[in-house]
């Protein structure tokens, strides 16, 4: 079962790829600087996943302006993430989770996805106190994740303003 709004986000310490380079990311480290949109998606280069990644890319400047970072997670390997990020000019890091450890800790593995060795499509908006302020779960509606995350980020800013 997926985590829900109000739950504490599970900590993580992973290696991410961005612009062809590796960097360590931890929940604690990310939240020390800003809020987080952590999104899980099944595979690089598939239709809905590409729409979703490009939607986050297109909104990235406004997300960063709202003191928030975006991190994508799938089972794809680092080389595939590099090709995907380069082809679609993704400005945010991508995490390889081939064993689904991170996805399972967030409950982001659907039954079908788990059988196929993939994550489901889940987006978690996490504030700097590590509280999940919004969760989106729609396998085929990438716009629900992008638009919903944008509204959740704005609600964080209104709450602290």
C-alpha positions in Angstrom: 0.0 0.0 0.0 1.2 3.5 -0.9 1.9 6.1 1.7 -0.7 8.8 2.1 -0.9 12.5 2.8 0.2 13.3 6.4 2.6 10.3 6.6 6.3 10.8 7.2 8.4 10.2 4.1 10.8 7.3 4.4 14.4 8.3 4.3 16.6 7.2 1.5 20.2 7.5 0.3 20.6 6.7 -3.4 22.8 7.4 -6.4 21.2 9.6 -9.0 22.2 10.5 -12.5 22.1 14.1 -13.8 23.9 15.4 -16.9 25.8 12.2 -17.2 27.3 12.4 -13.7 26.5 10.5 -10.5 25.6 12.2 -7.3 24.4 10.9 -3.9 20.9 12.0 -2.9 19.3 11.5 0.5 15.9 12.7 1.7 17.5 14.5 4.6 20.0 16.3 2.3 17.4 17.3 -0.2 14.9 18.6 2.4 17.7 20.6 4.1 17.6 22.8 1.0 14.0 22.6 -0.3 10.8 20.6 -0.7 10.7 17.6 -2.9 8.6 16.1 -5.7 9.6 12.5 -5.8 8.0 10.7 -8.7 8.1 7.0 -9.6 7.4 5.9 -13.2 7.6 2.6 -15.0 10.1 3.0 -17.8 12.1 5.6 -19.7 11.0 6.2 -23.3 7.5 4.9 -22.9 4.7 7.2 -24.0 3.1 8.2 -20.7 6.4 8.3 -18.9 7.9 10.6 -21.5 4.9 12.9 -21.3 5.2 13.0 -17.5 9.0 13.7 -17.6 8.5 16.4 -20.2 5.7 17.9 -18.1 8.0 18.1 -15.1 10.7 19.6 -17.3 8.4 22.2 -18.7 7.3 23.3 -15.2 10.8 22.9 -13.6 11.6 26.6 -13.5 8.4 27.4 -11.6 8.9 24.3 -9.3 12.4 25.5 -8.4 11.1 29.0 -7.9 8.8 27.5 -5.3 11.8 26.2 -3.4 11.3 22.6 -4.6 13.4 19.9 -6.3 12.1 17.1 -8.6 13.6 13.6 -8.6 12.4 10.8 -10.9 12.8 7.1 -10.1 12.4 4.0 -12.3 14.0 0.6 -12.7 16.0 1.7 -15.7 19.8 1.6 -15.5 22.0 4.7 -15.5 22.9 4.5 -19.2 19.2 4.5 -20.1 18.5 7.4 -17.7 21.4 9.3 -19.4 20.0 8.8 -22.9 16.4 9.7 -21.7 17.6 12.8 -19.9 19.7 13.9 -22.8 17.1 13.3 -25.5 14.4 15.2 -23.5 16.7 17.7 -21.8 15.6 16.8 -18.3 17.1 19.2 -15.8 16.5 17.1 -12.7 18.1 13.9 -11.4 16.9 10.3 -12.2 17.4 7.4 -9.8 17.8 3.8 -10.9 15.9 1.4 -8.6 16.3 -2.0 -10.4 15.5 -4.0 -7.2 12.5 -1.7 -6.4 13.9 -1.0 -2.9 13.1 2.7 -2.9 9.7 2.1 -4.7 8.7 -0.5 -2.1 9.6 1.8 0.8 7.1 4.3 -0.6 4.5 1.7 -1.6 5.0 2.7 -5.3 4.8 -0.8 -6.7 1.5 -1.8 -8.1 0.6 -5.5 -8.3 0.9 -5.6 -12.1 4.1 -3.5 -12.0 5.6 -5.7 -9.3 5.0 -8.8 -11.4 6.6 -7.0 -14.4 9.5 -5.7 -12.3 8.5 -2.0 -12.6 7.3 0.7 -10.3 3.8 2.1 -10.6 3.2 5.7 -11.4 3.1 7.6 -8.1 4.1 11.1 -7.2 4.8 12.3 -3.7 5.1 15.9 -2.7 7.2 16.2 0.5 7.7 19.3 2.5 10.9 20.2 4.4 9.6 18.6 7.6 9.5 15.2 5.6 5.7 15.2 5.7 4.0 13.9 2.6 1.6 16.7 1.6 0.2 15.1 -1.5 0.2 11.7 -3.3 -0.9 11.1 -6.9 -1.6 7.7 -8.3 -2.7 7.5 -11.9 -1.0 5.1 -14.3 -2.2 6.7 -17.5 -2.9 10.4 -16.6 0.5 12.1 -16.4 -1.1 15.5 -16.2 -2.7 14.6 -12.9 0.8 14.1 -11.5 2.2 17.3 -13.0 -0.8 19.6 -12.3 -1.4 18.1 -8.8 2.3 18.4 -7.8 2.2 22.1 -8.9 -0.8 22.8 -6.8 0.6 21.0 -3.8 3.8 23.0 -4.0 1.9 26.2 -4.1 -0.1 25.1 -1.1 3.1 24.6 0.9 4.2 28.1 0.0 0.8 29.5 1.1 1.0 27.6 4.3 4.4 29.0 5.3 3.8 32.5 3.9 
